[in-house]
Amino acid sequence: MKKRIGVIGIVIEEFESANRVNETLHDLAGIIIGRMGIPCPERGISIISLIVEGTSDEISAMTGKLGKIKGVNVKSALTKKLED
């Protein structure tokens, strides 16, 4: 299958959900190229940005799993150009 590169933005609004997010990211680490996390304790949120490379199905599965976690918002943007 053809691969795409993209960015995934994750906003964690419930601190208790952070461990589940990290476990999910660990399980899917094979498509993560880079990761940056910013804690904002004064606002009660954490923000994670990911650079990913994978098939549309792999990236969609990741965002779907993350989006099902309580208190987590996820958005993604992918390249239109497909790589072999």
All heavy atoms as a GROMACS GRO file, in nm:
protein
  627
    1MET      N    1   0.083  -0.119   0.000
    1MET     CA    2   0.000   0.000   0.000
    1MET      C    3   0.087   0.125   0.000
    1MET      O    4   0.198   0.124   0.049
    1MET     CB    5  -0.088   0.001   0.124
    1MET     CG    6  -0.229  -0.036   0.097
    1MET     SD    7  -0.330   0.021   0.235
    1MET     CE    8  -0.477  -0.059   0.190
    2LYS      N    9   0.032   0.231  -0.050
    2LYS     CA   10   0.106   0.356  -0.058
    2LYS      C   11   0.098   0.430   0.075
    2LYS      O   12  -0.003   0.427   0.143
    2LYS     CB   13   0.050   0.440  -0.171
    2LYS     CG   14   0.058   0.367  -0.304
    2LYS     CD   15   0.082   0.459  -0.415
    2LYS     CE   16   0.096   0.376  -0.542
    2LYS     NZ   17   0.180   0.439  -0.637
    3LYS      N   18   0.207   0.499   0.107
    3LYS     CA   19   0.217   0.569   0.234
    3LYS      C   20   0.201   0.719   0.217
    3LYS      O   21   0.229   0.774   0.110
    3LYS     CB   22   0.351   0.541   0.301
    3LYS     CG   23   0.366   0.397   0.344
    3LYS     CD   24   0.493   0.378   0.422
    3LYS     CE   25   0.503   0.236   0.473
    3LYS     NZ   26   0.621   0.218   0.556
    4ARG      N   27   0.156   0.783   0.323
    4ARG     CA   28   0.143   0.928   0.328
    4ARG      C   29   0.217   0.979   0.450
    4ARG      O   30   0.237   0.908   0.548
    4ARG     CB   31  -0.003   0.968   0.341
    4ARG     CG   32  -0.084   0.935   0.220
    4ARG     CD   33  -0.225   0.975   0.242
    4ARG     NE   34  -0.287   0.994   0.112
    4ARG     CZ   35  -0.410   1.032   0.094
    4ARG    NH1   36  -0.487   1.058   0.197
    4ARG    NH2   37  -0.459   1.048  -0.026
    5ILE      N   38   0.254   1.106   0.445
    5ILE     CA   39   0.312   1.174   0.560
    5ILE      C   40   0.209   1.274   0.608
    5ILE      O   41   0.138   1.335   0.528
    5ILE     CB   42   0.445   1.243   0.523
    5ILE    CG1   43   0.548   1.136   0.487
    5ILE    CG2   44   0.495   1.331   0.637
    5ILE    CD1   45   0.681   1.191   0.442
    6GLY      N   46   0.202   1.291   0.738
    6GLY     CA   47   0.104   1.385   0.791
    6GLY      C   48   0.136   1.429   0.931
    6GLY      O   49   0.236   1.388   0.991
    7VAL      N   50   0.050   1.512   0.983
    7VAL     CA   51   0.062   1.562   1.120
    7VAL      C   52  -0.068   1.529   1.193
    7VAL      O   53  -0.176   1.537   1.135
    7VAL     CB   54   0.092   1.713   1.121
    7VAL    CG1   55  -0.018   1.793   1.057
    7VAL    CG2   56   0.116   1.763   1.262
    8ILE      N   57  -0.054   1.489   1.318
    8ILE     CA   58  -0.169   1.462   1.403
    8ILE      C   59  -0.157   1.551   1.525
    8ILE      O   60  -0.053   1.553   1.591
    8ILE     CB   61  -0.176   1.314   1.445
    8ILE    CG1   62  -0.193   1.225   1.322
    8ILE    CG2   63  -0.289   1.291   1.546
    8ILE    CD1   64  -0.187   1.076   1.352
    9GLY      N   65  -0.262   1.624   1.555
    9GLY     CA   66  -0.268   1.707   1.674
    9GLY      C   67  -0.359   1.642   1.777
    9GLY      O   68  -0.470   1.599   1.744
   10ILE      N   69  -0.310   1.631   1.900
   10ILE     CA   70  -0.386   1.566   2.008
   10ILE      C   71  -0.396   1.664   2.125
   10ILE      O   72  -0.294   1.715   2.172
   10ILE     CB   73  -0.315   1.438   2.056
   10ILE    CG1   74  -0.287   1.344   1.940
   10ILE    CG2   75  -0.395   1.370   2.167
   10ILE    CD1   76  -0.188   1.235   1.972
   11VAL      N   77  -0.517   1.690   2.171
   11VAL     CA   78  -0.540   1.773   2.289
   11VAL      C   79  -0.602   1.684   2.396
   11VAL      O   80  -0.707   1.624   2.375
   11VAL     CB   81  -0.631   1.893   2.258
   11VAL    CG1   82  -0.656   1.974   2.385
   11VAL    CG2   83  -0.571   1.981   2.149
   12ILE      N   84  -0.533   1.676   2.510
   12ILE     CA   85  -0.581   1.594   2.621
   12ILE      C   86  -0.639   1.688   2.726
   12ILE      O   87  -0.565   1.769   2.785
   12ILE     CB   88  -0.467   1.510   2.682
   12ILE    CG1   89  -0.401   1.424   2.574
   12ILE    CG2   90  -0.519   1.424   2.798
   12ILE    CD1   91  -0.273   1.358   2.617
   13GLU      N   92  -0.770   1.679   2.747
   13GLU     CA   93  -0.837   1.767   2.840
   13GLU      C   94  -0.864   1.702   2.976
   13GLU      O   95  -0.910   1.770   3.067
   13GLU     CB   96  -0.969   1.816   2.779
   13GLU     CG   97  -0.946   1.900   2.655
   13GLU     CD   98  -1.074   1.954   2.599
   13GLU    OE1   99  -1.139   1.880   2.522
   13GLU    OE2  100  -1.109   2.068   2.633
   14GLU      N  101  -0.839   1.572   2.987
   14GLU     CA  102  -0.856   1.502   3.113
   14GLU      C  103  -0.726   1.430   3.146
   14GLU      O  104  -0.687   1.336   3.077
   14GLU     CB  105  -0.973   1.404   3.105
   14GLU     CG  106  -1.106   1.474   3.089
   14GLU     CD  107  -1.224   1.382   3.110
   14GLU    OE1  108  -1.208   1.277   3.176
   14GLU    OE2  109  -1.332   1.417   3.059
   15PHE      N  110  -0.660   1.475   3.251
   15PHE     CA  111  -0.528   1.425   3.288
   15PHE      C  112  -0.525   1.273   3.300
   15PHE      O  113  -0.427   1.208   3.265
   15PHE     CB  114  -0.482   1.490   3.419
   15PHE     CG  115  -0.346   1.446   3.462
   15PHE    CD1  116  -0.233   1.493   3.397
   15PHE    CD2  117  -0.332   1.356   3.566
   15PHE    CE1  118  -0.106   1.452   3.435
   15PHE    CE2  119  -0.206   1.314   3.605
   15PHE     CZ  120  -0.092   1.362   3.540
   16GLU      N  121  -0.634   1.214   3.349
   16GLU     CA  122  -0.641   1.069   3.368
   16GLU      C  123  -0.627   0.993   3.237
   16GLU      O  124  -0.594   0.875   3.237
   16GLU     CB  125  -0.774   1.028   3.434
   16GLU     CG  126  -0.809   1.103   3.561
   16GLU     CD  127  -0.868   1.241   3.535
   16GLU    OE1  128  -0.949   1.259   3.442
   16GLU    OE2  129  -0.831   1.333   3.609
   17SER      N  130  -0.653   1.058   3.126
   17SER     CA  131  -0.646   0.993   2.994
   17SER      C  132  -0.506   0.990   2.936
   17SER      O  133  -0.482   0.920   2.837
   17SER     CB  134  -0.740   1.065   2.897
   17SER     OG  135  -0.872   1.056   2.943
   18ALA      N  136  -0.412   1.062   2.995
   18ALA     CA  137  -0.277   1.073   2.939
   18ALA      C  138  -0.209   0.937   2.928
   18ALA      O  139  -0.141   0.909   2.828
   18ALA     CB  140  -0.193   1.170   3.021
   19ASN      N  141  -0.225   0.852   3.029
   19ASN     CA  142  -0.160   0.720   3.023
   19ASN      C  143  -0.214   0.635   2.908
   19ASN      O  144  -0.138   0.568   2.840
   19ASN     CB  145  -0.178   0.645   3.155
   19ASN     CG  146  -0.085   0.696   3.262
   19ASN    OD1  147   0.019   0.756   3.233
   19ASN    ND2  148  -0.121   0.674   3.387
   20ARG      N  149  -0.344   0.639   2.886
   20ARG     CA  150  -0.402   0.562   2.774
   20ARG      C  151  -0.353   0.615   2.641
   20ARG      O  152  -0.328   0.538   2.548
   20ARG     CB  153  -0.555   0.566   2.780
   20ARG     CG  154  -0.607   0.477   2.891
   20ARG     CD  155  -0.752   0.443   2.880
   20ARG     NE  156  -0.788   0.383   2.753
   20ARG     CZ  157  -0.908   0.398   2.697
   20ARG    NH1  158  -1.003   0.467   2.757
   20ARG    NH2  159  -0.935   0.341   2.582
   21VAL      N  160  -0.338   0.748   2.629
   21VAL     CA  161  -0.286   0.807   2.506
   21VAL      C  162  -0.143   0.758   2.484
   21VAL      O  163  -0.108   0.713   2.374
   21VAL     CB  164  -0.290   0.962   2.511
   21VAL    CG1  165  -0.212   1.022   2.396
   21VAL    CG2  166  -0.434   1.010   2.510
   22ASN      N  167  -0.060   0.764   2.587
   22ASN     CA  168   0.079   0.720   2.572
   22ASN      C  169   0.090   0.572   2.540
   22ASN      O  170   0.174   0.532   2.460
   22ASN     CB  171   0.159   0.756   2.698
   22ASN     CG  172   0.193   0.903   2.700
   22ASN    OD1  173   0.231   0.961   2.600
   22ASN    ND2  174   0.178   0.964   2.816
   23GLU      N  175   0.006   0.490   2.600
   23GLU     CA  176   0.005   0.347   2.568
   23GLU      C  177  -0.032   0.323   2.422
   23GLU      O  178   0.029   0.241   2.353
   23GLU     CB  179  -0.093   0.272   2.659
   23GLU     CG  180  -0.049   0.262   2.802
   23GLU     CD  181  -0.157   0.210   2.894
   23GLU    OE1  182  -0.267   0.172   2.846
   23GLU    OE2  183  -0.132   0.207   3.016
   24THR      N  184  -0.131   0.396   2.375
   24THR     CA  185  -0.174   0.383   2.235
   24THR      C  186  -0.062   0.426   2.141
   24THR      O  187  -0.034   0.358   2.041
   24THR     CB  188  -0.301   0.466   2.210
   24THR    OG1  189  -0.403   0.424   2.299
   24THR    CG2  190  -0.350   0.453   2.067
   25LEU      N  191   0.003   0.538   2.172
   25LEU     CA  192   0.114   0.584   2.087
   25LEU      C  193   0.229   0.484   2.088
   25LEU      O  194   0.292   0.460   1.985
   25LEU     CB  195   0.161   0.722   2.133
   25LEU     CG  196   0.059   0.834   2.118
   25LEU    CD1  197   0.116   0.965   2.169
   25LEU    CD2  198   0.012   0.849   1.974
   26HIS      N  199   0.256   0.424   2.203
   26HIS     CA  200   0.362   0.323   2.212
   26HIS      C  201   0.328   0.202   2.123
   26HIS      O  202   0.415   0.151   2.052
   26HIS     CB  203   0.380   0.279   2.358
   26HIS     CG  204   0.481   0.171   2.375
   26HIS    ND1  205   0.616   0.196   2.368
   26HIS    CD2  206   0.467   0.038   2.395
   26HIS    CE1  207   0.681   0.081   2.384
   26HIS    NE2  208   0.592  -0.016   2.400
   27ASP      N  209   0.203   0.159   2.128
   27ASP     CA  210   0.161   0.044   2.047
   27ASP      C  211   0.172   0.072   1.898
   27ASP      O  212   0.192  -0.021   1.818
   27ASP     CB  213   0.016   0.006   2.080
   27ASP     CG  214   0.001  -0.050   2.221
   27ASP    OD1  215   0.102  -0.091   2.281
   27ASP    OD2  216  -0.114  -0.053   2.270
   28LEU      N  217   0.156   0.197   1.858
   28LEU     CA  218   0.157   0.234   1.716
   28LEU      C  219   0.282   0.312   1.677
   28LEU      O  220   0.284   0.385   1.578
   28LEU     CB  221   0.031   0.316   1.685
   28LEU     CG  222  -0.101   0.243   1.715
   28LEU    CD1  223  -0.218   0.338   1.709
   28LEU    CD2  224  -0.120   0.128   1.618
   29ALA      N  225   0.388   0.295   1.753
   29ALA     CA  226   0.512   0.372   1.734
   29ALA      C  227   0.574   0.353   1.595
   29ALA      O  228   0.650   0.439   1.549
   29ALA     CB  229   0.613   0.336   1.842
   30GLY      N  230   0.541   0.245   1.528
   30GLY     CA  231   0.601   0.216   1.398
   30GLY      C  232   0.571   0.319   1.290
   30GLY      O  233   0.646   0.329   1.192
   31ILE      N  234   0.465   0.397   1.305
   31ILE     CA  235   0.435   0.498   1.203
   31ILE      C  236   0.468   0.640   1.250
   31ILE      O  237   0.451   0.735   1.174
   31ILE     CB  238   0.288   0.491   1.157
   31ILE    CG1  239   0.190   0.526   1.267
   31ILE    CG2  240   0.256   0.354   1.098
   31ILE    CD1  241   0.046   0.545   1.217
   32ILE      N  242   0.519   0.654   1.372
   32ILE     CA  243   0.552   0.787   1.425
   32ILE      C  244   0.695   0.822   1.389
   32ILE      O  245   0.789   0.750   1.423
   32ILE     CB  246   0.531   0.793   1.577
   32ILE    CG1  247   0.386   0.766   1.612
   32ILE    CG2  248   0.576   0.929   1.632
   32ILE    CD1  249   0.358   0.753   1.762
   33ILE      N  250   0.713   0.935   1.320
   33ILE     CA  251   0.845   0.985   1.284
   33ILE      C  252   0.897   1.076   1.395
   33ILE      O  253   1.013   1.072   1.432
   33ILE     CB  254   0.841   1.062   1.151
   33ILE    CG1  255   0.802   0.970   1.037
   33ILE    CG2  256   0.975   1.130   1.123
   33ILE    CD1  257   0.778   1.042   0.905
   34GLY      N  258   0.810   1.162   1.447
   34GLY     CA  259   0.849   1.257   1.551
   34GLY      C  260   0.732   1.291   1.640
   34GLY      O  261   0.616   1.276   1.601
   35ARG      N  262   0.766   1.338   1.760
   35ARG     CA  263   0.663   1.369   1.859
   35ARG      C  264   0.708   1.487   1.944
   35ARG      O  265   0.824   1.494   1.983
   35ARG     CB  266   0.641   1.247   1.948
   35ARG     CG  267   0.552   1.272   2.066
   35ARG     CD  268   0.541   1.148   2.151
   35ARG     NE  269   0.469   1.179   2.274
   35ARG     CZ  270   0.417   1.090   2.354
   35ARG    NH1  271   0.430   0.961   2.327
   35ARG    NH2  272   0.354   1.126   2.463
   36MET      N  273   0.615   1.578   1.971
   36MET     CA  274   0.643   1.689   2.061
   36MET      C  275   0.524   1.701   2.156
   36MET      O  276   0.409   1.705   2.111
   36MET     CB  277   0.660   1.820   1.984
   36MET     CG  278   0.685   1.940   2.074
   36MET     SD  279   0.715   2.094   1.986
   36MET     CE  280   0.560   2.116   1.900
   37GLY      N  281   0.553   1.706   2.284
   37GLY     CA  282   0.447   1.719   2.383
   37GLY      C  283   0.464   1.847   2.464
   37GLY      O  284   0.575   1.880   2.504
   38ILE      N  285   0.354   1.917   2.485
   38ILE     CA  286   0.355   2.041   2.562
   38ILE      C  287   0.253   2.029   2.674
   38ILE      O  288   0.132   2.026   2.648
   38ILE     CB  289   0.316   2.163   2.474
   38ILE    CG1  290   0.397   2.169   2.346
   38ILE    CG2  291   0.322   2.291   2.555
   38ILE    CD1  292   0.537   2.218   2.360
   39PRO      N  293   0.297   2.020   2.800
   39PRO     CA  294   0.201   2.021   2.909
   39PRO      C  295   0.160   2.165   2.941
   39PRO      O  296   0.241   2.256   2.934
   39PRO     CB  297   0.280   1.960   3.026
   39PRO     CG  298   0.422   1.991   2.996
   39PRO     CD  299   0.433   1.997   2.845
   40CYS      N  300   0.034   2.185   2.970
   40CYS     CA  301  -0.018   2.317   3.009
   40CYS      C  302  -0.098   2.300   3.138
   40CYS      O  303  -0.221   2.309   3.137
   40CYS     CB  304  -0.106   2.376   2.899
   40CYS     SG  305  -0.025   2.404   2.743
   41PRO      N  306  -0.029   2.274   3.250
   41PRO     CA  307  -0.100   2.245   3.374
   41PRO      C  308  -0.188   2.361   3.423
   41PRO      O  309  -0.292   2.339   3.484
   41PRO     CB  310   0.011   2.214   3.474
   41PRO     CG  311   0.135   2.269   3.415
   41PRO     CD  312   0.114   2.270   3.267
   42GLU      N  313  -0.148   2.483   3.392
   42GLU     CA  314  -0.228   2.598   3.435
   42GLU      C  315  -0.364   2.602   3.365
   42GLU      O  316  -0.458   2.664   3.414
   42GLU     CB  317  -0.152   2.730   3.414
   42GLU     CG  318  -0.127   2.768   3.269
   42GLU     CD  319  -0.010   2.697   3.201
   42GLU    OE1  320   0.061   2.618   3.267
   42GLU    OE2  321   0.010   2.720   3.080
   43ARG      N  322  -0.376   2.537   3.251
   43ARG     CA  323  -0.503   2.529   3.178
   43ARG      C  324  -0.568   2.392   3.190
   43ARG      O  325  -0.677   2.369   3.138
   43ARG     CB  326  -0.482   2.561   3.031
   43ARG     CG  327  -0.438   2.705   3.011
   43ARG     CD  328  -0.425   2.735   2.866
   43ARG     NE  329  -0.372   2.871   2.851
   43ARG     CZ  330  -0.398   2.949   2.751
   43ARG    NH1  331  -0.475   2.906   2.654
   43ARG    NH2  332  -0.347   3.069   2.744
   44GLY      N  333  -0.497   2.299   3.253
   44GLY     CA  334  -0.551   2.165   3.271
   44GLY      C  335  -0.553   2.081   3.146
   44GLY      O  336  -0.634   1.990   3.133
   45ILE      N  337  -0.462   2.110   3.050
   45ILE     CA  338  -0.456   2.033   2.925
   45ILE      C  339  -0.312   1.996   2.892
   45ILE      O  340  -0.217   2.053   2.949
   45ILE     CB  341  -0.518   2.109   2.806
   45ILE    CG1  342  -0.438   2.237   2.775
   45ILE    CG2  343  -0.664   2.140   2.829
   45ILE    CD1  344  -0.476   2.304   2.646
   46SER      N  345  -0.297   1.903   2.802
   46SER     CA  346  -0.169   1.871   2.742
   46SER      C  347  -0.190   1.862   2.592
   46SER      O  348  -0.298   1.822   2.546
   46SER     CB  349  -0.115   1.737   2.793
   46SER     OG  350  -0.085   1.744   2.930
   47ILE      N  351  -0.088   1.899   2.517
   47ILE     CA  352  -0.097   1.898   2.371
   47ILE      C  353   0.019   1.814   2.317
   47ILE      O  354   0.133   1.831   2.359
   47ILE     CB  355  -0.090   2.040   2.314
   47ILE    CG1  356  -0.204   2.123   2.371
   47ILE    CG2  357  -0.094   2.038   2.161
   47ILE    CD1  358  -0.187   2.272   2.350
   48ILE      N  359  -0.013   1.725   2.225
   48ILE     CA  360   0.089   1.643   2.160
   48ILE      C  361   0.074   1.661   2.009
   48ILE      O  362  -0.037   1.654   1.956
   48ILE     CB  363   0.073   1.494   2.196
   48ILE    CG1  364   0.085   1.474   2.346
   48ILE    CG2  365   0.175   1.409   2.120
   48ILE    CD1  366   0.053   1.332   2.392
   49SER      N  367   0.186   1.684   1.943
   49SER     CA  368   0.184   1.685   1.797
   49SER      C  369   0.273   1.572   1.747
   49SER      O  370   0.380   1.548   1.801
   49SER     CB  371   0.230   1.820   1.740
   49SER     OG  372   0.362   1.847   1.778
   50LEU      N  373   0.224   1.502   1.646
   50LEU     CA  374   0.295   1.390   1.589
   50LEU      C  375   0.318   1.412   1.440
   50LEU      O  376   0.231   1.464   1.371
   50LEU     CB  377   0.214   1.261   1.603
   50LEU     CG  378   0.170   1.216   1.740
   50LEU    CD1  379   0.076   1.096   1.726
   50LEU    CD2  380   0.289   1.181   1.825
   51ILE      N  381   0.434   1.370   1.393
   51ILE     CA  382   0.458   1.358   1.250
   51ILE      C  383   0.454   1.208   1.223
   51ILE      O  384   0.524   1.131   1.289
   51ILE     CB  385   0.594   1.417   1.208
   51ILE    CG1  386   0.608   1.562   1.254
   51ILE    CG2  387   0.613   1.403   1.057
   51ILE    CD1  388   0.503   1.656   1.200
   52VAL      N  389   0.372   1.167   1.129
   52VAL     CA  390   0.353   1.025   1.102
   52VAL      C  391   0.375   0.993   0.954
   52VAL      O  392   0.360   1.079   0.868
   52VAL     CB  393   0.210   0.979   1.143
   52VAL    CG1  394   0.192   0.990   1.292
   52VAL    CG2  395   0.103   1.056   1.071
   53GLU      N  396   0.412   0.868   0.929
   53GLU     CA  397   0.422   0.817   0.792
   53GLU      C  398   0.363   0.677   0.792
   53GLU      O  399   0.411   0.588   0.863
   53GLU     CB  400   0.566   0.813   0.744
   53GLU     CG  401   0.577   0.761   0.601
   53GLU     CD  402   0.720   0.762   0.550
   53GLU    OE1  403   0.814   0.757   0.631
   53GLU    OE2  404   0.735   0.765   0.427
   54GLY      N  405   0.258   0.659   0.714
   54GLY     CA  406   0.194   0.529   0.707
   54GLY      C  407   0.085   0.530   0.601
   54GLY      O  408   0.062   0.632   0.536
   55THR      N  409   0.020   0.418   0.588
   55THR     CA  410  -0.091   0.412   0.493
   55THR      C  411  -0.208   0.491   0.552
   55THR      O  412  -0.214   0.517   0.673
   55THR     CB  413  -0.134   0.267   0.468
   55THR    OG1  414  -0.185   0.212   0.590
   55THR    CG2  415  -0.018   0.183   0.416
   56SER      N  416  -0.301   0.525   0.467
   56SER     CA  417  -0.421   0.595   0.515
   56SER      C  418  -0.492   0.513   0.621
   56SER      O  419  -0.542   0.568   0.720
   56SER     CB  420  -0.516   0.623   0.398
   56SER     OG  421  -0.457   0.712   0.307
   57ASP      N  422  -0.496   0.382   0.603
   57ASP     CA  423  -0.563   0.294   0.700
   57ASP      C  424  -0.491   0.295   0.836
   57ASP      O  425  -0.556   0.299   0.940
   57ASP     CB  426  -0.571   0.151   0.648
   57ASP     CG  427  -0.669   0.136   0.533
   57ASP    OD1  428  -0.753   0.226   0.512
   57ASP    OD2  429  -0.663   0.032   0.464
   58GLU      N  430  -0.358   0.291   0.834
   58GLU     CA  431  -0.282   0.293   0.960
   58GLU      C  432  -0.303   0.424   1.036
   58GLU      O  433  -0.323   0.423   1.158
   58GLU     CB  434  -0.132   0.274   0.932
   58GLU     CG  435  -0.095   0.137   0.885
   58GLU     CD  436   0.048   0.127   0.838
   58GLU    OE1  437   0.104   0.227   0.785
   58GLU    OE2  438   0.106   0.018   0.853
   59ILE      N  439  -0.296   0.534   0.964
   59ILE     CA  440  -0.312   0.665   1.028
   59ILE      C  441  -0.454   0.682   1.077
   59ILE      O  442  -0.477   0.733   1.188
   59ILE     CB  443  -0.268   0.777   0.931
   59ILE    CG1  444  -0.118   0.763   0.902
   59ILE    CG2  445  -0.300   0.914   0.990
   59ILE    CD1  446  -0.067   0.850   0.788
   60SER      N  447  -0.550   0.640   0.999
   60SER     CA  448  -0.690   0.649   1.039
   60SER      C  449  -0.717   0.563   1.162
   60SER      O  450  -0.791   0.604   1.253
   60SER     CB  451  -0.779   0.605   0.923
   60SER     OG  452  -0.914   0.610   0.959
   61ALA      N  453  -0.657   0.446   1.168
   61ALA     CA  454  -0.673   0.358   1.285
   61ALA      C  455  -0.617   0.426   1.410
   61ALA      O  456  -0.676   0.420   1.518
   61ALA     CB  457  -0.605   0.224   1.261
   62MET      N  458  -0.502   0.492   1.395
   62MET     CA  459  -0.442   0.562   1.509
   62MET      C  460  -0.534   0.674   1.558
   62MET      O  461  -0.563   0.683   1.678
   62MET     CB  462  -0.306   0.620   1.472
   62MET     CG  463  -0.244   0.706   1.582
   62MET     SD  464  -0.091   0.784   1.536
   62MET     CE  465   0.025   0.655   1.578
   63THR      N  466  -0.579   0.758   1.467
   63THR     CA  467  -0.664   0.870   1.509
   63THR      C  468  -0.796   0.819   1.567
   63THR      O  469  -0.849   0.876   1.661
   63THR     CB  470  -0.689   0.970   1.395
   63THR    OG1  471  -0.751   0.902   1.285
   63THR    CG2  472  -0.559   1.036   1.349
   64GLY      N  473  -0.847   0.709   1.513
   64GLY     CA  474  -0.971   0.651   1.565
   64GLY      C  475  -0.955   0.600   1.707
   64GLY      O  476  -1.039   0.626   1.794
   65LYS      N  477  -0.845   0.529   1.733
   65LYS     CA  478  -0.821   0.478   1.868
   65LYS      C  479  -0.802   0.591   1.967
   65LYS      O  480  -0.853   0.587   2.079
   65LYS     CB  481  -0.697   0.387   1.868
   65LYS     CG  482  -0.722   0.253   1.804
   65LYS     CD  483  -0.598   0.167   1.804
   65LYS     CE  484  -0.626   0.036   1.733
   65LYS     NZ  485  -0.509  -0.051   1.728
   66LEU      N  486  -0.727   0.693   1.927
   66LEU     CA  487  -0.704   0.806   2.016
   66LEU      C  488  -0.832   0.884   2.041
   66LEU      O  489  -0.859   0.927   2.153
   66LEU     CB  490  -0.596   0.900   1.957
   66LEU     CG  491  -0.455   0.843   1.954
   66LEU    CD1  492  -0.366   0.929   1.866
   66LEU    CD2  493  -0.397   0.831   2.094
   67GLY      N  494  -0.912   0.902   1.938
   67GLY     CA  495  -1.036   0.978   1.949
   67GLY      C  496  -1.140   0.913   2.037
   67GLY      O  497  -1.231   0.981   2.087
   68LYS      N  498  -1.128   0.783   2.060
   68LYS     CA  499  -1.224   0.712   2.146
   68LYS      C  500  -1.191   0.726   2.295
   68LYS      O  501  -1.271   0.690   2.379
   68LYS     CB  502  -1.228   0.564   2.110
   68LYS     CG  503  -1.293   0.538   1.977
   68LYS     CD  504  -1.294   0.389   1.946
   68LYS     CE  505  -1.354   0.364   1.809
   68LYS     NZ  506  -1.348   0.222   1.773
   69ILE      N  507  -1.073   0.779   2.325
   69ILE     CA  508  -1.034   0.796   2.465
   69ILE      C  509  -1.104   0.919   2.522
   69ILE      O  510  -1.104   1.026   2.460
   69ILE     CB  511  -0.880   0.811   2.477
   69ILE    CG1  512  -0.811   0.686   2.421
   69ILE    CG2  513  -0.841   0.835   2.623
   69ILE    CD1  514  -0.661   0.697   2.409
   70LYS      N  515  -1.163   0.903   2.639
   70LYS     CA  516  -1.239   1.010   2.703
   70LYS      C  517  -1.149   1.132   2.728
   70LYS      O  518  -1.037   1.120   2.777
   70LYS     CB  519  -1.295   0.961   2.837
   70LYS     CG  520  -1.380   1.062   2.907
   70LYS     CD  521  -1.433   1.007   3.038
   70LYS     CE  522  -1.510   1.115   3.110
   70LYS     NZ  523  -1.543   1.074   3.246
   71GLY      N  524  -1.200   1.249   2.689
   71GLY     CA  525  -1.128   1.374   2.713
   71GLY      C  526  -1.016   1.403   2.615
   71GLY      O  527  -0.931   1.487   2.640
   72VAL      N  528  -1.014   1.332   2.501
   72VAL     CA  529  -0.909   1.349   2.401
   72VAL      C  530  -0.970   1.394   2.270
   72VAL      O  531  -1.066   1.335   2.221
   72VAL     CB  532  -0.830   1.217   2.381
   72VAL    CG1  533  -0.727   1.232   2.270
   72VAL    CG2  534  -0.764   1.175   2.512
   73ASN      N  535  -0.913   1.501   2.212
   73ASN     CA  536  -0.954   1.551   2.081
   73ASN      C  537  -0.839   1.531   1.984
   73ASN      O  538  -0.724   1.563   2.017
   73ASN     CB  539  -0.991   1.699   2.087
   73ASN     CG  540  -1.111   1.723   2.174
   73ASN    OD1  541  -1.214   1.659   2.156
   73ASN    ND2  542  -1.098   1.812   2.270
   74VAL      N  543  -0.869   1.482   1.865
   74VAL     CA  544  -0.766   1.449   1.767
   74VAL      C  545  -0.803   1.505   1.630
   74VAL      O  546  -0.918   1.493   1.587
   74VAL     CB  547  -0.749   1.295   1.754
   74VAL    CG1  548  -0.639   1.260   1.656
   74VAL    CG2  549  -0.723   1.232   1.889
   75LYS      N  550  -0.706   1.564   1.563
   75LYS     CA  551  -0.723   1.610   1.425
   75LYS      C  552  -0.599   1.571   1.346
   75LYS      O  553  -0.488   1.566   1.400
   75LYS     CB  554  -0.740   1.763   1.418
   75LYS     CG  555  -0.860   1.816   1.490
   75LYS     CD  556  -0.988   1.774   1.421
   75LYS     CE  557  -1.107   1.829   1.496
   75LYS     NZ  558  -1.230   1.770   1.458
   76SER      N  559  -0.617   1.545   1.218
   76SER     CA  560  -0.502   1.509   1.134
   76SER      C  561  -0.509   1.580   1.001
   76SER      O  562  -0.616   1.618   0.954
   76SER     CB  563  -0.498   1.357   1.113
   76SER     OG  564  -0.612   1.314   1.042
   77ALA      N  565  -0.392   1.595   0.942
   77ALA     CA  566  -0.379   1.648   0.807
   77ALA      C  567  -0.273   1.565   0.736
   77ALA      O  568  -0.163   1.546   0.791
   77ALA     CB  569  -0.339   1.795   0.809
   78LEU      N  570  -0.306   1.514   0.618
   78LEU     CA  571  -0.215   1.426   0.545
   78LEU      C  572  -0.181   1.483   0.408
   78LEU      O  573  -0.261   1.555   0.349
   78LEU     CB  574  -0.280   1.288   0.526
   78LEU     CG  575  -0.326   1.216   0.652
   78LEU    CD1  576  -0.397   1.087   0.614
   78LEU    CD2  577  -0.210   1.189   0.742
   79THR      N  578  -0.065   1.443   0.359
   79THR     CA  579  -0.027   1.481   0.224
   79THR      C  580  -0.121   1.413   0.126
   79THR      O  581  -0.172   1.303   0.151
   79THR     CB  582   0.116   1.437   0.192
   79THR    OG1  583   0.127   1.297   0.210
   79THR    CG2  584   0.218   1.510   0.276
   80LYS      N  585  -0.144   1.478   0.014
   80LYS     CA  586  -0.222   1.416  -0.091
   80LYS      C  587  -0.136   1.325  -0.176
   80LYS      O  588  -0.182   1.229  -0.233
   80LYS     CB  589  -0.288   1.524  -0.178
   80LYS     CG  590  -0.393   1.600  -0.102
   80LYS     CD  591  -0.462   1.702  -0.187
   80LYS     CE  592  -0.563   1.778  -0.103
   80LYS     NZ  593  -0.638   1.874  -0.177
   81LYS      N  594  -0.007   1.358  -0.182
   81LYS     CA  595   0.088   1.279  -0.260
   81LYS      C  596   0.115   1.147  -0.190
   81LYS      O  597   0.143   1.142  -0.072
   81LYS     CB  598   0.219   1.357  -0.274
   81LYS     CG  599   0.322   1.287  -0.358
   81LYS     CD  600   0.446   1.373  -0.372
   81LYS     CE  601   0.551   1.301  -0.452
   81LYS     NZ  602   0.675   1.378  -0.461
   82LEU      N  603   0.105   1.038  -0.264
   82LEU     CA  604   0.128   0.904  -0.210
   82LEU      C  605   0.269   0.860  -0.243
   82LEU      O  606   0.319   0.881  -0.354
   82LEU     CB  607   0.027   0.805  -0.268
   82LEU     CG  608  -0.120   0.836  -0.242
   82LEU    CD1  609  -0.207   0.737  -0.317
   82LEU    CD2  610  -0.151   0.832  -0.094
   83GLU      N  611   0.335   0.796  -0.148
   83GLU     CA  612   0.470   0.743  -0.167
   83GLU      C  613   0.464   0.591  -0.166
   83GLU      O  614   0.384   0.532  -0.095
   83GLU     CB  615   0.563   0.789  -0.052
   83GLU     CG  616   0.579   0.940  -0.041
   83GLU     CD  617   0.657   1.001  -0.156
   83GLU    OE1  618   0.742   0.932  -0.213
   83GLU    OE2  619   0.631   1.118  -0.187
   84ASP      N  620   0.552   0.529  -0.244
   84ASP     CA  621   0.559   0.381  -0.245
   84ASP      C  622   0.630   0.330  -0.124
   84ASP      O  623   0.711   0.387  -0.064
   84ASP     CB  624   0.630   0.332  -0.371
   84ASP     CG  625   0.544   0.357  -0.495
   84ASP    OD1  626   0.421   0.344  -0.486
   84ASP    OD2  627   0.602   0.389  -0.600
   0.00000   0.00000   0.00000
